[in-house]
Amino acid sequence: MNNSSIGIVTAKETNDNGNLKLRIDKDWYYAGKCDVSGISVGKRITFEWNTFGNNPERPLKGIQSWGFTPDQPTPQEAEAATAAASAPRGGGKGGWKGGGGKGTDRSLEIDLQCMRFVGQIVGGLVEKGYITNAPDEHLAGRLARAAKAAWDAISFTRALGGSAPASADTPLKQATAGTTPQQAPQGGAPPKAASEPAPRPTGLFGYGTKFKDTPWNVMEGKRLQWFRDSPDSRAPADIRAKCDAELKAREEELRKAESYAQQDSQDFDDDIPF
């Protein structure tokens, strides 16, 4: 039985037998007889796969068929996915969740974003002369204070429930007047919001006959609304919930796009005092 998935190709290699294999997000898939020569790193694909091999505890995965998705990742998204997939599996003492666990989670990607954020802040201050215009004996202290200030900003964002510094696709949650940031327990992960939106569905629609093999992200909005809201719809509760999550995710994407368009039309002053 085949499985259906969607992911970003983060590596492409040839094994000792001359056969191609792909790393999609964090997992490796062997091409076998499936032609994957047209796939390049950084592309998002929808694909069918199955397992094989003699070890049931650690089966190998093989691609059976594939196709490009309409919503290809930006270069920044592809770079972040590749960096997260290349990070060592398992946790050290760095990161938000502590070490000792097997596997990987998004905290690896978030920590890479955090370090990039710190580097950008310190680099910007150096470029503006706020750090280098000082006697040599005070330079190291200024660099340390700049890095600590940037990291404190990240820590404050975590306390508000944020997951990473602001970027084009992860705006900061703003504090509201009269509220106190919820603090995370020492050594633990940031607290979750009281009510989080349902995760956006991935893979194929998987219901009925006409749209069973259609990826969620290419389903027409009016179709999703029909399955969710129509009295004639016989969709089960889980399909209705996924339709609702997909529609809300699209609404949020549209809201962000409109917000960024407004920001791009305004002058921006990056002369930040320190």
Secondary structure, 3 states (H helix, E strand, C coil): CCEEEEEEEEEEEECCCCCEEEEECCEEEECCCCCCCCCCCCCEEEEEEEEECCCCCCCEEEEEEEEECCCCCCHHHHHHHHHHHHCCCCCCCCCCCCCCCCCCCCHHHHHHHHHHHHHHHHHHHHHHCCCCCCCHHHHHHHHHHHHHHHHHHHHHHHHCCCCCCCCCCCCCCCCCCCCCCCCCCCCCCCCCCCCCCCCCCCCECCCCCCCCCCEHHHCCHHHHHHHHHCCCCCCCHHHHHHHHHHHHHHHHHHHHHHHHHHHHCCCCCCCCCC
